[in-house]
Amino acid sequence: MLLQERNFTESIDKSHEVRLTKLTNPGIKKYALPGCRHKKWCTLQDFLFCKADGNYTMVYFANGTQLMISKTMSEVVGIFPEKYLVRPHHSFVLNITHILSLDNQNIVIKGDTIIPISRRKRREVFTQIANF
């Protein structure tokens, strides 16, 4: 019985060590998004956009998954570096590195998702994208 317990704790230590290695990889910075029961770790490349819905925010990832967070958009946006984010509409914030195309009214991002550009933010959005 003692041998089984020791093997079990060794396997836990190894899995914990692997997780720590993944999270502390010096080349890739990961950001913690607070979910309902646990935190989801993602890189800036994983993050596509988020959409506000009152006091909730839906976060969309490049692999097609979604995460609903019970925090406001401004709290979620504060997690990522501002340089990579653009807010074309009151309800949307997107990762500028995933923009495929844009016109005067819409931005198309990876996955052929269309994000509207509000009239009031149009000039600011174009300037921010041009300066990136």
Long-range contacts (C-beta under 8 A, 24 or more apart in sequence): 31-79, 31-80, 32-79, 33-59, 33-67, 33-69, 33-76, 33-79, 34-69, 34-71, 35-67, 35-68, 35-69, 36-68, 36-70, 40-67, 44-80, 44-81, 44-84, 44-95, 44-97, 45-97, 47-80, 47-95, 48-94, 48-95, 48-98, 48-109, 48-110, 48-111, 48-113, 49-92, 49-93, 49-94, 49-95, 49-98, 49-109, 49-113, 49-115, 50-76, 50-77, 50-92, 50-93, 50-94, 51-91, 51-92, 52-90, 52-91, 52-92, 53-91, 60-113, 62-98, 62-110, 62-111, 64-111, 83-132, 86-125, 86-128, 86-129, 87-121, 87-125, 88-115, 88-116, 88-117, 88-118, 88-121, 88-125, 89-115, 89-116, 89-117, 89-118, 89-121, 90-118, 92-116, 96-128, 96-129, 96-132, 99-129, 102-129
